[in-house]
Structure formats: C-alpha cells, structure tokens
Amino acid sequence: MDSPTKQSESSGGESVAHGHMTFNRETGTYWAEFDGCALQPAVAVVYAVAEASQTDPLSLPPLQSVLDAEALNALVETNKNSQSQTDITVSFEYADHHVVLKEHGRIVITPPSAENR
C-alpha cells in the first residue's frame, strides 16, 4: 500500500510526528499523536485509522461497535490527569487494523498486511 502524501516515512528510530501520520517501514506500522485537549481519544483513533487505511472516516464502522468509546475517553483522560505512575495502554482491533492507544497521545496502527511480517 502506498503511503498518502501527508505521511512521511521512517526507517526506524523515532516515528511519531505531530499533525500527521508517520509510516515506519521497518515495522509496517503507522504512528500518530493527538492532543487530548483538542481531540478525544476515540475520535483520534477513528481519524488515524482512516488516514492509515486511506478511507473516509465516515466509511469506517462506528468505534462503538468494538468498544465503549466513552469509557476509552474516560480511561485515557482520567489517567492523564492523575498523579499515577502507571502508564495506560489500550490495544484492540478496529476496521481490520490493530490499534494501540497510549495515554500520552500516541496511536500505533498496524494494518492487516503488516501483521503477517
């Protein structure tokens, strides 16, 4: 799959870029960061998967069909605002992609083609 023009490629190392997706050729994964103040985690996931799969976000199934989106938002936001030393990582399948969401605003998306590596 060709990378969209908004995406940059990385051969390794730090793979996160603000404001757009970054493709890591080594792992076959897409990385993105989101600002939890401007965008809820559940919404950020939908937009990130849409961009990684070159799909309109409205064409994707509702995130609510695979998990409780409000609970995801609350979990990530609550831990981000707490004094907890525990890092929250949520991992799930959405629209045939493996998604890992970290509380500090990082989303890692593994498309189906990369899972067979």
Secondary structure, DSSP 8 states (H G I E B T S, - for coil): ----TT-EEESSS----TTS-EEETTTTEEEEE--TTTS-HHHHHHHHHHHHTT--GGGS--GGGTS-HHHHHHHHHHHHHS------EEEEEETTEEEEEETTTEEEEE-GGGGG-
